[in-house]
Amino acid sequence: MDIVALLVGLGPLLGWGLFPTIASLYGGKPVNQIFGATVGTLIFAAVFALIQGRALPTGMDLVFSLISGAGWAFGQIITFKAFAL
């Protein structure tokens, strides 16, 4: 079985299920939590790209990646604010 397929399948399961709970345990404002999540995701993606030998996106792929990241960040901020309530 392909390791990338496993990561794609299990990543959201573990990430979306455990991440907000763990982040709320450490405290901090939602802005701090999303900044830490973004930096951690960037580091993970860079290491994964280096290990797999994949090229970084350019052109429209980069634009769509940035739009996707903005949507992800917006969703995470809403999730952190909901956990704070």
mmCIF file as gemmi writes it, N, C-alpha and C atoms, coordinates in Angstrom:
data_model
loop_
_atom_site.group_PDB
_atom_site.id
_atom_site.type_symbol
_atom_site.label_atom_id
_atom_site.label_alt_id
_atom_site.label_comp_id
_atom_site.label_asym_id
_atom_site.label_entity_id
_atom_site.label_seq_id
_atom_site.pdbx_PDB_ins_code
_atom_site.Cartn_x
_atom_site.Cartn_y
_atom_site.Cartn_z
_atom_site.occupancy
_atom_site.B_iso_or_equiv
_atom_site.pdbx_formal_charge
_atom_site.auth_seq_id
_atom_site.auth_asym_id
_atom_site.pdbx_PDB_model_num
ATOM 1 N N . MET Axp A 1 ? 0.856 -1.182 0 1 0 ? 1 A 1
ATOM 2 C CA . MET Axp A 1 ? 0 0 0 1 0 ? 1 A 1
ATOM 3 C C . MET Axp A 1 ? 0.899 1.241 0 1 0 ? 1 A 1
ATOM 4 N N . ASP Axp A 2 ? 0.443 2.272 -0.666 1 0 ? 2 A 1
ATOM 5 C CA . ASP Axp A 2 ? 1.211 3.501 -0.807 1 0 ? 2 A 1
ATOM 6 C C . ASP Axp A 2 ? 1.138 4.323 0.482 1 0 ? 2 A 1
ATOM 7 N N . ILE Axp A 3 ? 2.293 4.785 0.973 1 0 ? 3 A 1
ATOM 8 C CA . ILE Axp A 3 ? 2.358 5.547 2.225 1 0 ? 3 A 1
ATOM 9 C C . ILE Axp A 3 ? 1.643 6.89 2.088 1 0 ? 3 A 1
ATOM 10 N N . VAL Axp A 4 ? 1.696 7.486 0.903 1 0 ? 4 A 1
ATOM 11 C CA . VAL Axp A 4 ? 1.009 8.766 0.688 1 0 ? 4 A 1
ATOM 12 C C . VAL Axp A 4 ? -0.495 8.578 0.812 1 0 ? 4 A 1
ATOM 13 N N . ALA Axp A 5 ? -1.009 7.48 0.294 1 0 ? 5 A 1
ATOM 14 C CA . ALA Axp A 5 ? -2.442 7.209 0.404 1 0 ? 5 A 1
ATOM 15 C C . ALA Axp A 5 ? -2.856 7.045 1.867 1 0 ? 5 A 1
ATOM 16 N N . LEU Axp A 6 ? -2.017 6.393 2.654 1 0 ? 6 A 1
ATOM 17 C CA . LEU Axp A 6 ? -2.314 6.247 4.078 1 0 ? 6 A 1
ATOM 18 C C . LEU Axp A 6 ? -2.297 7.595 4.795 1 0 ? 6 A 1
ATOM 19 N N . LEU Axp A 7 ? -1.315 8.434 4.485 1 0 ? 7 A 1
ATOM 20 C CA . LEU Axp A 7 ? -1.258 9.754 5.112 1 0 ? 7 A 1
ATOM 21 C C . LEU Axp A 7 ? -2.462 10.61 4.733 1 0 ? 7 A 1
ATOM 22 N N . VAL Axp A 8 ? -2.862 10.539 3.485 1 0 ? 8 A 1
ATOM 23 C CA . VAL Axp A 8 ? -4.029 11.306 3.045 1 0 ? 8 A 1
ATOM 24 C C . VAL Axp A 8 ? -5.288 10.801 3.744 1 0 ? 8 A 1
ATOM 25 N N . GLY Axp A 9 ? -5.377 9.521 3.95 1 0 ? 9 A 1
ATOM 26 C CA . GLY Axp A 9 ? -6.563 8.951 4.587 1 0 ? 9 A 1
ATOM 27 C C . GLY Axp A 9 ? -6.605 9.15 6.096 1 0 ? 9 A 1
ATOM 28 N N . LEU Axp A 10 ? -5.475 8.98 6.751 1 0 ? 10 A 1
ATOM 29 C CA . LEU Axp A 10 ? -5.447 9.051 8.205 1 0 ? 10 A 1
ATOM 30 C C . LEU Axp A 10 ? -5.147 10.443 8.742 1 0 ? 10 A 1
ATOM 31 N N . GLY Axp A 11 ? -4.533 11.284 7.946 1 0 ? 11 A 1
ATOM 32 C CA . GLY Axp A 11 ? -4.178 12.63 8.393 1 0 ? 11 A 1
ATOM 33 C C . GLY Axp A 11 ? -5.357 13.437 8.9 1 0 ? 11 A 1
ATOM 34 N N . PRO Axp A 12 ? -6.398 13.582 8.088 1 0 ? 12 A 1
ATOM 35 C CA . PRO Axp A 12 ? -7.555 14.353 8.563 1 0 ? 12 A 1
ATOM 36 C C . PRO Axp A 12 ? -8.24 13.712 9.778 1 0 ? 12 A 1
ATOM 37 N N . LEU Axp A 13 ? -8.275 12.404 9.809 1 0 ? 13 A 1
ATOM 38 C CA . LEU Axp A 13 ? -8.89 11.71 10.938 1 0 ? 13 A 1
ATOM 39 C C . LEU Axp A 13 ? -8.202 12.078 12.239 1 0 ? 13 A 1
ATOM 40 N N . LEU Axp A 14 ? -6.895 11.977 12.258 1 0 ? 14 A 1
ATOM 41 C CA . LEU Axp A 14 ? -6.146 12.29 13.471 1 0 ? 14 A 1
ATOM 42 C C . LEU Axp A 14 ? -6.037 13.789 13.699 1 0 ? 14 A 1
ATOM 43 N N . GLY Axp A 15 ? -5.774 14.523 12.643 1 0 ? 15 A 1
ATOM 44 C CA . GLY Axp A 15 ? -5.57 15.96 12.784 1 0 ? 15 A 1
ATOM 45 C C . GLY Axp A 15 ? -6.795 16.703 13.247 1 0 ? 15 A 1
ATOM 46 N N . TRP Axp A 16 ? -7.895 16.529 12.539 1 0 ? 16 A 1
ATOM 47 C CA . TRP Axp A 16 ? -9.104 17.271 12.897 1 0 ? 16 A 1
ATOM 48 C C . TRP Axp A 16 ? -9.717 16.758 14.192 1 0 ? 16 A 1
ATOM 49 N N . GLY Axp A 17 ? -9.462 15.509 14.54 1 0 ? 17 A 1
ATOM 50 C CA . GLY Axp A 17 ? -10.025 14.984 15.768 1 0 ? 17 A 1
ATOM 51 C C . GLY Axp A 17 ? -9.255 15.366 17.018 1 0 ? 17 A 1
ATOM 52 N N . LEU Axp A 18 ? -7.952 15.35 16.934 1 0 ? 18 A 1
ATOM 53 C CA . LEU Axp A 18 ? -7.136 15.58 18.12 1 0 ? 18 A 1
ATOM 54 C C . LEU Axp A 18 ? -6.562 16.993 18.224 1 0 ? 18 A 1
ATOM 55 N N . PHE Axp A 19 ? -6.332 17.638 17.107 1 0 ? 19 A 1
ATOM 56 C CA . PHE Axp A 19 ? -5.612 18.901 17.121 1 0 ? 19 A 1
ATOM 57 C C . PHE Axp A 19 ? -6.285 20 17.936 1 0 ? 19 A 1
ATOM 58 N N . PRO Axp A 20 ? -7.571 20.295 17.741 1 0 ? 20 A 1
ATOM 59 C CA . PRO Axp A 20 ? -8.174 21.369 18.545 1 0 ? 20 A 1
ATOM 60 C C . PRO Axp A 20 ? -8.16 21.07 20.043 1 0 ? 20 A 1
ATOM 61 N N . THR Axp A 21 ? -8.334 19.822 20.399 1 0 ? 21 A 1
ATOM 62 C CA . THR Axp A 21 ? -8.325 19.451 21.806 1 0 ? 21 A 1
ATOM 63 C C . THR Axp A 21 ? -6.942 19.655 22.415 1 0 ? 21 A 1
ATOM 64 N N . ILE Axp A 22 ? -5.919 19.228 21.711 1 0 ? 22 A 1
ATOM 65 C CA . ILE Axp A 22 ? -4.556 19.389 22.213 1 0 ? 22 A 1
ATOM 66 C C . ILE Axp A 22 ? -4.173 20.859 22.276 1 0 ? 22 A 1
ATOM 67 N N . ALA Axp A 23 ? -4.54 21.628 21.256 1 0 ? 23 A 1
ATOM 68 C CA . ALA Axp A 23 ? -4.204 23.053 21.231 1 0 ? 23 A 1
ATOM 69 C C . ALA Axp A 23 ? -4.899 23.804 22.356 1 0 ? 23 A 1
ATOM 70 N N . SER Axp A 24 ? -6.128 23.428 22.677 1 0 ? 24 A 1
ATOM 71 C CA . SER Axp A 24 ? -6.837 24.119 23.755 1 0 ? 24 A 1
ATOM 72 C C . SER Axp A 24 ? -6.247 23.782 25.12 1 0 ? 24 A 1
ATOM 73 N N . LEU Axp A 25 ? -5.595 22.629 25.245 1 0 ? 25 A 1
ATOM 74 C CA . LEU Axp A 25 ? -4.935 22.284 26.509 1 0 ? 25 A 1
ATOM 75 C C . LEU Axp A 25 ? -3.752 23.202 26.792 1 0 ? 25 A 1
ATOM 76 N N . TYR Axp A 26 ? -3.05 23.618 25.74 1 0 ? 26 A 1
ATOM 77 C CA . TYR Axp A 26 ? -1.902 24.504 25.914 1 0 ? 26 A 1
ATOM 78 C C . TYR Axp A 26 ? -2.312 25.946 26.145 1 0 ? 26 A 1
ATOM 79 N N . GLY Axp A 27 ? -3.55 26.274 25.845 1 0 ? 27 A 1
ATOM 80 C CA . GLY Axp A 27 ? -4.046 27.625 26.08 1 0 ? 27 A 1
ATOM 81 C C . GLY Axp A 27 ? -3.587 28.601 25.02 1 0 ? 27 A 1
ATOM 82 N N . GLY Axp A 28 ? -3.7 29.878 25.345 1 0 ? 28 A 1
ATOM 83 C CA . GLY Axp A 28 ? -3.334 30.915 24.395 1 0 ? 28 A 1
ATOM 84 C C . GLY Axp A 28 ? -4.538 31.383 23.602 1 0 ? 28 A 1
ATOM 85 N N . LYS Axp A 29 ? -4.367 32.505 22.955 1 0 ? 29 A 1
ATOM 86 C CA . LYS Axp A 29 ? -5.432 33.053 22.125 1 0 ? 29 A 1
ATOM 87 C C . LYS Axp A 29 ? -5.551 32.24 20.84 1 0 ? 29 A 1
ATOM 88 N N . PRO Axp A 30 ? -6.728 32.272 20.21 1 0 ? 30 A 1
ATOM 89 C CA . PRO Axp A 30 ? -6.866 31.567 18.93 1 0 ? 30 A 1
ATOM 90 C C . PRO Axp A 30 ? -5.851 32.021 17.88 1 0 ? 30 A 1
ATOM 91 N N . VAL Axp A 31 ? -5.455 33.303 17.927 1 0 ? 31 A 1
ATOM 92 C CA . VAL Axp A 31 ? -4.459 33.796 16.973 1 0 ? 31 A 1
ATOM 93 C C . VAL Axp A 31 ? -3.126 33.085 17.183 1 0 ? 31 A 1
ATOM 94 N N . ASN Axp A 32 ? -2.727 32.911 18.428 1 0 ? 32 A 1
ATOM 95 C CA . ASN Axp A 32 ? -1.483 32.206 18.728 1 0 ? 32 A 1
ATOM 96 C C . ASN Axp A 32 ? -1.565 30.741 18.319 1 0 ? 32 A 1
ATOM 97 N N . GLN Axp A 33 ? -2.715 30.138 18.548 1 0 ? 33 A 1
ATOM 98 C CA . GLN Axp A 33 ? -2.893 28.734 18.2 1 0 ? 33 A 1
ATOM 99 C C . GLN Axp A 33 ? -2.824 28.529 16.69 1 0 ? 33 A 1
ATOM 100 N N . ILE Axp A 34 ? -3.456 29.41 15.914 1 0 ? 34 A 1
ATOM 101 C CA . ILE Axp A 34 ? -3.435 29.246 14.466 1 0 ? 34 A 1
ATOM 102 C C . ILE Axp A 34 ? -2.047 29.527 13.915 1 0 ? 34 A 1
ATOM 103 N N . PHE Axp A 35 ? -1.325 30.473 14.519 1 0 ? 35 A 1
ATOM 104 C CA . PHE Axp A 35 ? 0.047 30.738 14.067 1 0 ? 35 A 1
ATOM 105 C C . PHE Axp A 35 ? 0.931 29.516 14.302 1 0 ? 35 A 1
ATOM 106 N N . GLY Axp A 36 ? 0.813 28.9 15.468 1 0 ? 36 A 1
ATOM 107 C CA . GLY Axp A 36 ? 1.584 27.69 15.752 1 0 ? 36 A 1
ATOM 108 C C . GLY Axp A 36 ? 1.207 26.546 14.827 1 0 ? 36 A 1
ATOM 109 N N . ALA Axp A 37 ? -0.08 26.414 14.546 1 0 ? 37 A 1
ATOM 110 C CA . ALA Axp A 37 ? -0.526 25.363 13.641 1 0 ? 37 A 1
ATOM 111 C C . ALA Axp A 37 ? 0.004 25.588 12.233 1 0 ? 37 A 1
ATOM 112 N N . THR Axp A 38 ? 0.017 26.831 11.796 1 0 ? 38 A 1
ATOM 113 C CA . THR Axp A 38 ? 0.49 27.145 10.459 1 0 ? 38 A 1
ATOM 114 C C . THR Axp A 38 ? 1.987 26.885 10.324 1 0 ? 38 A 1
ATOM 115 N N . VAL Axp A 39 ? 2.757 27.298 11.314 1 0 ? 39 A 1
ATOM 116 C CA . VAL Axp A 39 ? 4.2 27.061 11.268 1 0 ? 39 A 1
ATOM 117 C C . VAL Axp A 39 ? 4.496 25.559 11.318 1 0 ? 39 A 1
ATOM 118 N N . GLY Axp A 40 ? 3.784 24.84 12.168 1 0 ? 40 A 1
ATOM 119 C CA . GLY Axp A 40 ? 3.975 23.393 12.241 1 0 ? 40 A 1
ATOM 120 C C . GLY Axp A 40 ? 3.624 22.695 10.94 1 0 ? 40 A 1
ATOM 121 N N . THR Axp A 41 ? 2.544 23.126 10.302 1 0 ? 41 A 1
ATOM 122 C CA . THR Axp A 41 ? 2.156 22.551 9.019 1 0 ? 41 A 1
ATOM 123 C C . THR Axp A 41 ? 3.182 22.87 7.94 1 0 ? 41 A 1
ATOM 124 N N . LEU Axp A 42 ? 3.706 24.084 7.951 1 0 ? 42 A 1
ATOM 125 C CA . LEU Axp A 42 ? 4.728 24.465 6.977 1 0 ? 42 A 1
ATOM 126 C C . LEU Axp A 42 ? 5.977 23.617 7.145 1 0 ? 42 A 1
ATOM 127 N N . ILE Axp A 43 ? 6.404 23.413 8.37 1 0 ? 43 A 1
ATOM 128 C CA . ILE Axp A 43 ? 7.596 22.589 8.62 1 0 ? 43 A 1
ATOM 129 C C . ILE Axp A 43 ? 7.357 21.152 8.169 1 0 ? 43 A 1
ATOM 130 N N . PHE Axp A 44 ? 6.193 20.606 8.511 1 0 ? 44 A 1
ATOM 131 C CA . PHE Axp A 44 ? 5.868 19.236 8.105 1 0 ? 44 A 1
ATOM 132 C C . PHE Axp A 44 ? 5.844 19.115 6.587 1 0 ? 44 A 1
ATOM 133 N N . ALA Axp A 45 ? 5.219 20.073 5.906 1 0 ? 45 A 1
ATOM 134 C CA . ALA Axp A 45 ? 5.123 20.02 4.441 1 0 ? 45 A 1
ATOM 135 C C . ALA Axp A 45 ? 6.497 20.131 3.791 1 0 ? 45 A 1
ATOM 136 N N . ALA Axp A 46 ? 7.37 20.989 4.331 1 0 ? 46 A 1
ATOM 137 C CA . ALA Axp A 46 ? 8.712 21.144 3.759 1 0 ? 46 A 1
ATOM 138 C C . ALA Axp A 46 ? 9.527 19.865 3.929 1 0 ? 46 A 1
ATOM 139 N N . VAL Axp A 47 ? 9.459 19.274 5.1 1 0 ? 47 A 1
ATOM 140 C CA . VAL Axp A 47 ? 10.193 18.026 5.345 1 0 ? 47 A 1
ATOM 141 C C . VAL Axp A 47 ? 9.642 16.909 4.463 1 0 ? 47 A 1
ATOM 142 N N . PHE Axp A 48 ? 8.326 16.83 4.347 1 0 ? 48 A 1
ATOM 143 C CA . PHE Axp A 48 ? 7.698 15.795 3.521 1 0 ? 48 A 1
ATOM 144 C C . PHE Axp A 48 ? 8.089 15.97 2.057 1 0 ? 48 A 1
ATOM 145 N N . ALA Axp A 49 ? 8.107 17.225 1.574 1 0 ? 49 A 1
ATOM 146 C CA . ALA Axp A 49 ? 8.495 17.478 0.185 1 0 ? 49 A 1
ATOM 147 C C . ALA Axp A 49 ? 9.951 17.097 -0.059 1 0 ? 49 A 1
ATOM 148 N N . LEU Axp A 50 ? 10.824 17.368 0.914 1 0 ? 50 A 1
ATOM 149 C CA . LEU Axp A 50 ? 12.229 16.997 0.755 1 0 ? 50 A 1
ATOM 150 C C . LEU Axp A 50 ? 12.416 15.483 0.759 1 0 ? 50 A 1
ATOM 151 N N . ILE Axp A 51 ? 11.719 14.802 1.645 1 0 ? 51 A 1
ATOM 152 C CA . ILE Axp A 51 ? 11.853 13.344 1.739 1 0 ? 51 A 1
ATOM 153 C C . ILE Axp A 51 ? 11.317 12.665 0.483 1 0 ? 51 A 1
ATOM 154 N N . GLN Axp A 52 ? 10.161 13.127 0.009 1 0 ? 52 A 1
ATOM 155 C CA . GLN Axp A 52 ? 9.537 12.52 -1.16 1 0 ? 52 A 1
ATOM 156 C C . GLN Axp A 52 ? 10.143 13.011 -2.476 1 0 ? 52 A 1
ATOM 157 N N . GLY Axp A 53 ? 10.952 14.073 -2.433 1 0 ? 53 A 1
ATOM 158 C CA . GLY Axp A 53 ? 11.553 14.599 -3.649 1 0 ? 53 A 1
ATOM 159 C C . GLY Axp A 53 ? 10.568 15.309 -4.55 1 0 ? 53 A 1
ATOM 160 N N . ARG Axp A 54 ? 9.567 15.922 -3.966 1 0 ? 54 A 1
ATOM 161 C CA . ARG Axp A 54 ? 8.546 16.61 -4.754 1 0 ? 54 A 1
ATOM 162 C C . ARG Axp A 54 ? 8.927 18.072 -4.939 1 0 ? 54 A 1
ATOM 163 N N . ALA Axp A 55 ? 8.514 18.626 -6.075 1 0 ? 55 A 1
ATOM 164 C CA . ALA Axp A 55 ? 8.795 20.031 -6.365 1 0 ? 55 A 1
ATOM 165 C C . ALA Axp A 55 ? 7.782 20.92 -5.65 1 0 ? 55 A 1
ATOM 166 N N . LEU Axp A 56 ? 8.208 22.121 -5.313 1 0 ? 56 A 1
ATOM 167 C CA . LEU Axp A 56 ? 7.298 23.079 -4.706 1 0 ? 56 A 1
ATOM 168 C C . LEU Axp A 56 ? 6.374 23.646 -5.784 1 0 ? 56 A 1
ATOM 169 N N . PRO Axp A 57 ? 5.136 23.997 -5.419 1 0 ? 57 A 1
ATOM 170 C CA . PRO Axp A 57 ? 4.2 24.469 -6.437 1 0 ? 57 A 1
ATOM 171 C C . PRO Axp A 57 ? 4.604 25.834 -7.007 1 0 ? 57 A 1
ATOM 172 N N . THR Axp A 58 ? 4.291 26.03 -8.269 1 0 ? 58 A 1
ATOM 173 C CA . THR Axp A 58 ? 4.531 27.313 -8.932 1 0 ? 58 A 1
ATOM 174 C C . THR Axp A 58 ? 3.302 27.673 -9.758 1 0 ? 58 A 1
ATOM 175 N N . GLY Axp A 59 ? 3.207 28.924 -10.162 1 0 ? 59 A 1
ATOM 176 C CA . GLY Axp A 59 ? 2.118 29.372 -11.031 1 0 ? 59 A 1
ATOM 177 C C . GLY Axp A 59 ? 0.762 29.25 -10.373 1 0 ? 59 A 1
ATOM 178 N N . MET Axp A 60 ? -0.192 28.731 -11.124 1 0 ? 60 A 1
ATOM 179 C CA . MET Axp A 60 ? -1.562 28.598 -10.614 1 0 ? 60 A 1
ATOM 180 C C . MET Axp A 60 ? -1.657 27.568 -9.501 1 0 ? 60 A 1
ATOM 181 N N . ASP Axp A 61 ? -0.786 26.574 -9.507 1 0 ? 61 A 1
ATOM 182 C CA . ASP Axp A 61 ? -0.767 25.614 -8.403 1 0 ? 61 A 1
ATOM 183 C C . ASP Axp A 61 ? -0.452 26.313 -7.088 1 0 ? 61 A 1
ATOM 184 N N . LEU Axp A 62 ? 0.464 27.27 -7.132 1 0 ? 62 A 1
ATOM 185 C CA . LEU Axp A 62 ? 0.807 28.035 -5.941 1 0 ? 62 A 1
ATOM 186 C C . LEU Axp A 62 ? -0.372 28.899 -5.492 1 0 ? 62 A 1
ATOM 187 N N . VAL Axp A 63 ? -1.055 29.53 -6.45 1 0 ? 63 A 1
ATOM 188 C CA . VAL Axp A 63 ? -2.214 30.37 -6.123 1 0 ? 63 A 1
ATOM 189 C C . VAL Axp A 63 ? -3.301 29.529 -5.462 1 0 ? 63 A 1
ATOM 190 N N . PHE Axp A 64 ? -3.594 28.373 -6.047 1 0 ? 64 A 1
ATOM 191 C CA . PHE Axp A 64 ? -4.623 27.509 -5.461 1 0 ? 64 A 1
ATOM 192 C C . PHE Axp A 64 ? -4.195 26.969 -4.1 1 0 ? 64 A 1
ATOM 193 N N . SER Axp A 65 ? -2.905 26.732 -3.914 1 0 ? 65 A 1
ATOM 194 C CA . SER Axp A 65 ? -2.4 26.288 -2.615 1 0 ? 65 A 1
ATOM 195 C C . SER Axp A 65 ? -2.592 27.368 -1.561 1 0 ? 65 A 1
ATOM 196 N N . LEU Axp A 66 ? -2.328 28.616 -1.927 1 0 ? 66 A 1
ATOM 197 C CA . LEU Axp A 66 ? -2.506 29.723 -0.988 1 0 ? 66 A 1
ATOM 198 C C . LEU Axp A 66 ? -3.976 29.93 -0.636 1 0 ? 66 A 1
ATOM 199 N N . ILE Axp A 67 ? -4.859 29.811 -1.627 1 0 ? 67 A 1
ATOM 200 C CA . ILE Axp A 67 ? -6.296 29.939 -1.362 1 0 ? 67 A 1
ATOM 201 C C . ILE Axp A 67 ? -6.766 28.807 -0.455 1 0 ? 67 A 1
ATOM 202 N N . SER Axp A 68 ? -6.277 27.601 -0.707 1 0 ? 68 A 1
ATOM 203 C CA . SER Axp A 68 ? -6.628 26.46 0.137 1 0 ? 68 A 1
ATOM 204 C C . SER Axp A 68 ? -6.129 26.655 1.563 1 0 ? 68 A 1
ATOM 205 N N . GLY Axp A 69 ? -4.901 27.161 1.704 1 0 ? 69 A 1
ATOM 206 C CA . GLY Axp A 69 ? -4.35 27.423 3.032 1 0 ? 69 A 1
ATOM 207 C C . GLY Axp A 69 ? -5.13 28.49 3.777 1 0 ? 69 A 1
ATOM 208 N N . ALA Axp A 70 ? -5.589 29.523 3.054 1 0 ? 70 A 1
ATOM 209 C CA . ALA Axp A 70 ? -6.393 30.567 3.691 1 0 ? 70 A 1
ATOM 210 C C . ALA Axp A 70 ? -7.718 29.997 4.181 1 0 ? 70 A 1
ATOM 211 N N . GLY Axp A 71 ? -8.324 29.136 3.381 1 0 ? 71 A 1
ATOM 212 C CA . GLY Axp A 71 ? -9.564 28.484 3.811 1 0 ? 71 A 1
ATOM 213 C C . GLY Axp A 71 ? -9.348 27.595 5.022 1 0 ? 71 A 1
ATOM 214 N N . TRP Axp A 72 ? -8.235 26.869 5.029 1 0 ? 72 A 1
ATOM 215 C CA . TRP Axp A 72 ? -7.911 26.023 6.173 1 0 ? 72 A 1
ATOM 216 C C . TRP Axp A 72 ? -7.708 26.863 7.434 1 0 ? 72 A 1
ATOM 217 N N . ALA Axp A 73 ? -6.984 27.979 7.297 1 0 ? 73 A 1
ATOM 218 C CA . ALA Axp A 73 ? -6.728 28.848 8.449 1 0 ? 73 A 1
ATOM 219 C C . ALA Axp A 73 ? -8.034 29.426 8.99 1 0 ? 73 A 1
ATOM 220 N N . PHE Axp A 74 ? -8.921 29.84 8.103 1 0 ? 74 A 1
ATOM 221 C CA . PHE Axp A 74 ? -10.215 30.374 8.531 1 0 ? 74 A 1
ATOM 222 C C . PHE Axp A 74 ? -11.002 29.315 9.308 1 0 ? 74 A 1
ATOM 223 N N . GLY Axp A 75 ? -11.012 28.096 8.791 1 0 ? 75 A 1
ATOM 224 C CA . GLY Axp A 75 ? -11.706 27.011 9.49 1 0 ? 75 A 1
ATOM 225 C C . GLY Axp A 75 ? -11.094 26.709 10.845 1 0 ? 75 A 1
ATOM 226 N N . GLN Axp A 76 ? -9.775 26.751 10.931 1 0 ? 76 A 1
ATOM 227 C CA . GLN Axp A 76 ? -9.11 26.503 12.206 1 0 ? 76 A 1
ATOM 228 C C . GLN Axp A 76 ? -9.41 27.609 13.213 1 0 ? 76 A 1
ATOM 229 N N . ILE Axp A 77 ? -9.431 28.862 12.778 1 0 ? 77 A 1
ATOM 230 C CA . ILE Axp A 77 ? -9.741 29.961 13.69 1 0 ? 77 A 1
ATOM 231 C C . ILE Axp A 77 ? -11.14 29.794 14.255 1 0 ? 77 A 1
ATOM 232 N N . ILE Axp A 78 ? -12.093 29.444 13.41 1 0 ? 78 A 1
ATOM 233 C CA . ILE Axp A 78 ? -13.474 29.23 13.876 1 0 ? 78 A 1
ATOM 234 C C . ILE Axp A 78 ? -13.517 28.063 14.872 1 0 ? 78 A 1
ATOM 235 N N . THR Axp A 79 ? -12.766 26.999 14.588 1 0 ? 79 A 1
ATOM 236 C CA . THR Axp A 79 ? -12.739 25.858 15.507 1 0 ? 79 A 1
ATOM 237 C C . THR Axp A 79 ? -12.148 26.242 16.855 1 0 ? 79 A 1
ATOM 238 N N . PHE Axp A 80 ? -11.043 26.996 16.858 1 0 ? 80 A 1
ATOM 239 C CA . PHE Axp A 80 ? -10.428 27.419 18.124 1 0 ? 80 A 1
ATOM 240 C C . PHE Axp A 80 ? -11.342 28.343 18.904 1 0 ? 80 A 1
ATOM 241 N N . LYS Axp A 81 ? -12.024 29.233 18.217 1 0 ? 81 A 1
ATOM 242 C CA . LYS Axp A 81 ? -12.958 30.127 18.922 1 0 ? 81 A 1
ATOM 243 C C . LYS Axp A 81 ? -14.121 29.336 19.51 1 0 ? 81 A 1
ATOM 244 N N . ALA Axp A 82 ? -14.568 28.312 18.788 1 0 ? 82 A 1
ATOM 245 C CA . ALA Axp A 82 ? -15.651 27.467 19.316 1 0 ? 82 A 1
ATOM 246 C C . ALA Axp A 82 ? -15.2 26.694 20.551 1 0 ? 82 A 1
ATOM 247 N N . PHE Axp A 83 ? -13.961 26.199 20.557 1 0 ? 83 A 1
ATOM 248 C CA . PHE Axp A 83 ? -13.455 25.489 21.72 1 0 ? 83 A 1
ATOM 249 C C . PHE Axp A 83 ? -13.288 26.439 22.902 1 0 ? 83 A 1
ATOM 250 N N . ALA Axp A 84 ? -12.956 27.702 22.628 1 0 ? 84 A 1
ATOM 251 C CA . ALA Axp A 84 ? -12.806 28.675 23.718 1 0 ? 84 A 1
ATOM 252 C C . ALA Axp A 84 ? -14.148 28.968 24.385 1 0 ? 84 A 1
ATOM 253 N N . LEU Axp A 85 ? -15.226 28.887 23.613 1 0 ? 85 A 1
ATOM 254 C CA . LEU Axp A 85 ? -16.551 29.121 24.192 1 0 ? 85 A 1
ATOM 255 C C . LEU Axp A 85 ? -16.981 27.955 25.056 1 0 ? 85 A 1
